[in-house]
Amino acid sequence: MAVVDDELNDSPLLSQVLGDALVPMQRFHDKILREGVERGIIGPRDEDIIWERHILNSAAIVPFVRERLTTDSHAATVADIGSGGGFPGIVLAACLPQCRVVLVEPMERRVTWLQEVVDELHLANAVVLRERAEDLAPKSPLASTRHSKKGPQSRRHGRRRSEEQPVSVYGRRDSSTLAAVRNDDSQQDVNGHDSSGVMGREGLANADSNPSVPQTFDVVTCRAVAPMTKLAGWTLPLLRSGGQLIALKGRSAQAELDKAAKEIKKCHGESPRVCQAPVAPGLEDTHVVLVDKR
């Protein structure tokens, strides 16, 4: 097998951008190179550009998250929606060890990958949650009361009440596995897939002895998950008041925001905007969508 030489191997840009996270990110890079194509984490044409296309591109979100969290004194919580191969969630957890990062991913094989990465990189601040973003959103107390008053009139109503219970990071819920998707730079709907259960770190599988995932987060991040028309409804309900959605996007970011204006407003989002996000000196910038939560 030919040795693949990543274009940025040994480049000073890596330490310049990643700082103290360079060592775990080197291990992450090596694991992706060894297993990424075979396990569907990256495409074969990405093997020699893993640093630029995936790791540094993900790291471009770090300054935006850091800026958002510096004014808060409490332990910051971040939900990375549709984590897939770990972009940007794994990179974010390595670069910001002071944050608690919840990696939300519905697909079993990618949950397995994420858990391996969390363990091998010793990311004590990261937790893997197998769930769909829309099933994490806090439920209205009024809605829960309304369903509880109806009583066990049918199996359909019973299932609905069960689905409205808060989701614990260490609990487990069953459902069928649906189609697989790729985590690449296209705008794809990874939340239309398997929503069963949770895989936490070893020893953290007991819901009674461990804290649950918070119902709302300070920051929600994502990369190449879905258009903003869908993403707004999946992510903004997960934010606390004053929180922020920070989404890595492509060149069509502004057009997506324009189309999603009504949905963003409906979900109590405000000041949606697109910012240029530097990747590294000499490399093409990417785009970040920011939406504040009222």
C-alpha positions as CSV (number, residue, x, y, z in Angstrom):
1,M,0.0,0.0,0.0
2,A,1.4,3.4,-1.0
3,V,2.1,5.8,1.8
4,V,-0.2,8.9,1.6
5,D,1.6,12.1,2.2
6,D,-0.8,14.8,3.5
7,E,0.1,18.2,2.0
8,L,0.3,19.8,5.4
9,N,2.3,17.2,7.3
10,D,5.0,18.9,9.3
11,S,3.7,22.3,8.3
12,P,4.2,25.0,11.0
13,L,0.6,26.0,10.3
14,L,-0.6,23.1,12.3
15,S,0.9,24.2,15.6
16,Q,0.0,27.8,14.8
17,V,-3.7,27.0,14.5
18,L,-4.0,24.1,16.9
19,G,-1.6,25.0,19.7
20,D,-1.8,22.5,22.6
21,A,-4.4,20.5,20.6
22,L,-1.8,19.5,18.0
23,V,-0.8,16.2,19.7
24,P,-4.3,14.8,20.0
25,M,-5.1,16.1,16.5
26,Q,-2.1,14.3,15.1
27,R,-3.5,11.0,16.6
28,F,-6.9,11.9,15.2
29,H,-5.3,12.5,11.8
30,D,-3.5,9.2,11.9
31,K,-6.7,7.3,12.8
32,I,-8.6,8.9,10.0
33,L,-5.8,8.1,7.5
34,R,-5.7,4.5,8.7
35,E,-9.4,3.8,8.9
36,G,-11.4,6.7,7.5
37,V,-11.9,5.6,4.0
38,E,-12.8,2.0,4.9
39,R,-15.2,3.1,7.6
40,G,-16.9,5.8,5.4
41,I,-15.6,8.8,7.5
42,I,-13.8,10.4,4.5
43,G,-13.7,9.9,0.8
44,P,-10.6,8.4,-0.9
45,R,-9.8,11.7,-2.6
46,D,-9.5,13.3,0.9
47,E,-6.6,11.1,2.1
48,D,-3.9,13.7,1.3
49,I,-5.9,16.7,2.5
50,I,-7.2,15.6,5.9
51,W,-5.6,18.4,7.7
52,E,-6.9,21.2,5.5
53,R,-10.3,19.8,4.5
54,H,-11.4,18.3,7.8
55,I,-9.3,19.2,10.8
56,L,-8.2,22.8,10.1
57,N,-11.6,23.5,8.5
58,S,-13.3,22.4,11.7
59,A,-10.8,24.4,13.9
60,A,-12.0,27.6,12.1
61,I,-15.0,27.5,14.3
62,V,-13.0,27.5,17.6
63,P,-12.4,31.3,17.8
64,F,-16.2,31.9,17.4
65,V,-17.0,29.5,20.2
66,R,-14.3,30.8,22.4
67,E,-15.4,34.4,21.9
68,R,-19.0,33.4,22.8
69,L,-18.0,31.7,26.0
70,T,-15.5,34.1,27.5
71,T,-18.2,36.2,29.1
72,D,-19.8,33.3,31.0
73,S,-18.5,32.2,34.4
74,H,-20.3,28.8,34.5
75,A,-19.0,25.6,32.8
76,A,-19.8,26.0,29.2
77,T,-21.8,23.4,27.3
78,V,-21.6,22.8,23.6
79,A,-23.8,20.4,21.5
80,D,-22.3,19.4,18.2
81,I,-25.2,18.2,16.0
82,G,-24.6,15.5,13.4
83,S,-21.0,15.0,14.6
84,G,-20.4,12.2,12.0
85,G,-16.7,11.7,11.8
86,G,-16.0,14.2,14.5
87,F,-16.2,17.4,12.5
88,P,-16.2,19.9,14.2
89,G,-17.0,18.3,17.6
90,I,-13.9,16.3,18.2
91,V,-11.6,19.2,17.1
92,L,-13.6,21.6,19.3
93,A,-13.3,19.3,22.3
94,A,-9.6,19.0,21.9
95,C,-9.1,22.8,21.4
96,L,-11.4,23.9,24.2
97,P,-10.9,21.4,27.1
98,Q,-12.7,23.8,29.5
99,C,-16.0,23.2,27.6
100,R,-18.2,20.1,28.0
101,V,-18.9,19.0,24.4
102,V,-21.8,16.6,23.6
103,L,-21.4,14.9,20.3
104,V,-24.9,14.2,18.9
105,E,-25.0,11.6,16.2
106,P,-27.9,9.3,15.2
107,M,-26.0,6.6,13.2
108,E,-24.7,3.6,15.1
109,R,-21.5,3.1,13.1
110,R,-20.5,6.7,13.5
111,V,-21.4,6.7,17.2
112,T,-19.0,3.7,17.5
113,W,-16.3,5.7,15.6
114,L,-16.8,8.8,17.8
115,Q,-16.6,6.8,21.0
116,E,-13.3,5.2,19.8
117,V,-11.9,8.6,19.1
118,V,-13.0,10.1,22.4
119,D,-11.3,7.2,24.2
120,E,-8.1,7.1,22.2
121,L,-7.6,10.9,22.4
122,H,-8.6,10.9,26.1
123,L,-11.1,13.6,25.7
124,A,-12.5,13.7,29.2
125,N,-14.7,16.7,28.3
126,A,-16.5,14.9,25.4
127,V,-19.6,12.7,25.6
128,V,-21.1,10.8,22.7
129,L,-24.9,10.8,22.4
130,R,-26.8,8.6,19.9
131,E,-29.8,10.7,19.2
132,R,-31.5,13.0,16.7
133,A,-31.3,16.7,17.3
134,E,-35.1,17.2,17.2
135,D,-35.6,14.6,19.9
136,L,-33.3,16.6,22.3
137,A,-35.3,19.8,22.2
138,P,-37.0,20.6,25.6
139,K,-40.7,19.8,25.5
140,S,-43.4,22.2,26.4
141,P,-44.8,21.6,29.9
142,L,-48.3,22.4,28.5
143,A,-47.9,19.8,25.8
144,S,-46.9,17.2,28.4
145,T,-49.9,18.1,30.6
146,R,-52.2,18.0,27.7
147,H,-51.2,14.4,26.7
148,S,-51.2,13.2,30.3
149,K,-54.8,14.3,30.8
150,K,-55.9,12.1,27.9
151,G,-54.8,8.9,29.7
152,P,-54.0,5.6,28.0
153,Q,-56.7,5.9,25.3
154,S,-54.6,4.2,22.7
155,R,-51.2,2.8,22.0
156,R,-50.5,5.8,19.7
157,H,-51.1,8.2,22.5
158,G,-48.9,6.1,24.8
159,R,-46.0,6.3,22.4
160,R,-46.4,10.0,22.1
161,R,-46.2,10.6,25.8
162,S,-43.1,8.4,26.0
163,E,-41.4,10.4,23.2
164,E,-42.0,13.6,25.0
165,Q,-40.0,12.6,28.1
166,P,-36.6,14.3,28.5
167,V,-33.7,12.4,27.0
168,S,-30.8,11.5,29.2
169,V,-27.3,11.1,27.9
170,Y,-27.0,7.9,29.8
171,G,-30.5,6.5,29.1
172,R,-31.4,4.3,26.2
173,R,-34.2,4.4,23.6
174,D,-34.9,1.9,20.8
175,S,-35.8,2.6,17.2
176,S,-35.0,1.2,13.7
177,T,-31.9,2.0,11.8
178,L,-32.5,3.9,8.6
179,A,-30.3,4.8,5.6
180,A,-26.7,5.9,6.0
181,V,-25.4,9.2,4.9
182,R,-22.0,10.7,4.2
183,N,-20.5,13.6,6.3
184,D,-19.0,15.8,3.6
185,D,-19.2,19.4,2.5
186,S,-22.6,19.0,0.9
187,Q,-25.7,20.1,2.8
188,Q,-27.1,16.8,4.0
189,D,-29.8,15.7,6.4
190,V,-28.1,13.5,8.9
191,N,-30.9,13.9,11.4
192,G,-33.4,11.8,9.3
193,H,-31.7,8.6,10.5
194,D,-31.5,6.2,13.4
195,S,-32.4,7.8,16.7
196,S,-31.9,5.0,19.2
197,G,-30.1,5.0,22.4
198,V,-26.9,6.4,23.8
199,M,-23.3,5.3,23.9
200,G,-21.5,7.0,26.7
201,R,-18.0,6.5,28.0
202,E,-17.4,3.2,29.8
203,G,-18.7,3.5,33.3
204,L,-21.2,6.3,32.5
205,A,-24.0,4.2,31.2
206,N,-26.1,4.4,34.3
207,A,-28.6,7.2,34.2
208,D,-29.2,7.0,38.0
209,S,-25.6,7.7,39.0
210,N,-24.6,10.3,36.4
211,P,-25.8,13.7,35.3
212,S,-27.9,13.9,32.2
213,V,-27.2,16.0,29.1
214,P,-28.5,19.6,29.8
215,Q,-31.8,20.4,28.1
216,T,-30.3,23.6,26.7
217,F,-26.8,24.6,25.7
218,D,-24.6,27.7,25.5
219,V,-23.5,26.9,22.0
220,V,-24.7,24.5,19.2
221,T,-22.3,23.7,16.4
222,C,-22.6,21.7,13.2
223,R,-20.9,21.2,9.8
224,A,-22.5,20.0,6.6
225,V,-25.7,18.8,8.3
226,A,-28.7,20.4,6.5
227,P,-29.9,23.6,4.9
228,M,-30.8,26.4,7.4
229,T,-34.5,25.9,6.7
230,K,-34.2,22.6,8.5
231,L,-31.3,23.4,10.7
232,A,-33.0,26.3,12.5
233,G,-35.7,24.1,13.8
234,W,-33.3,21.4,14.9
235,T,-30.7,23.5,16.7
236,L,-32.3,26.8,18.0
237,P,-34.6,25.0,20.4
238,L,-31.5,23.4,22.0
239,L,-30.0,26.8,22.9
240,R,-30.5,28.6,26.2
241,S,-31.6,32.2,26.0
242,G,-28.5,34.2,25.0
243,G,-26.9,31.1,23.4
244,Q,-25.7,31.0,19.8
245,L,-25.8,28.7,16.8
246,I,-22.4,28.5,15.1
247,A,-22.6,26.5,11.9
248,L,-19.9,25.9,9.4
249,K,-21.3,26.5,5.9
250,G,-20.3,26.8,2.2
251,R,-20.5,29.7,-0.2
252,S,-24.4,29.5,-0.3
253,A,-24.6,30.5,3.4
254,Q,-26.3,33.8,2.9
255,A,-28.8,32.4,0.5
256,E,-29.7,29.7,3.0
257,L,-30.2,32.4,5.7
258,D,-32.5,34.4,3.4
259,K,-34.6,31.3,2.8
260,A,-34.7,30.4,6.5
261,A,-35.6,33.8,7.8
262,K,-39.2,32.9,8.9
263,E,-38.1,29.6,10.5
264,I,-35.3,31.4,12.4
265,K,-37.7,34.0,13.7
266,K,-40.2,31.3,14.7
267,C,-37.6,29.5,16.7
268,H,-36.7,32.7,18.6
269,G,-33.5,33.2,16.6
270,E,-32.2,36.7,15.9
271,S,-29.4,38.6,14.1
272,P,-28.6,35.8,11.6
273,R,-25.4,36.6,9.8
274,V,-22.5,35.1,7.8
275,C,-18.9,35.6,8.8
276,Q,-15.7,34.8,7.0
277,A,-13.8,32.2,9.1
278,P,-10.0,32.0,8.5
279,V,-8.7,28.5,8.3
280,A,-4.9,29.2,8.2
281,P,-2.6,31.7,6.5
282,G,-2.4,30.8,2.8
283,L,-5.5,28.6,2.9
284,E,-9.0,29.5,1.6
285,D,-11.3,30.9,4.3
286,T,-14.6,29.1,5.1
287,H,-17.9,30.5,6.2
288,V,-19.7,30.5,9.6
289,V,-23.3,31.2,10.2
290,L,-24.1,32.8,13.5
291,V,-27.6,33.0,15.0
292,D,-28.4,34.3,18.5
293,K,-31.1,32.9,20.7
294,R,-33.5,35.4,22.3
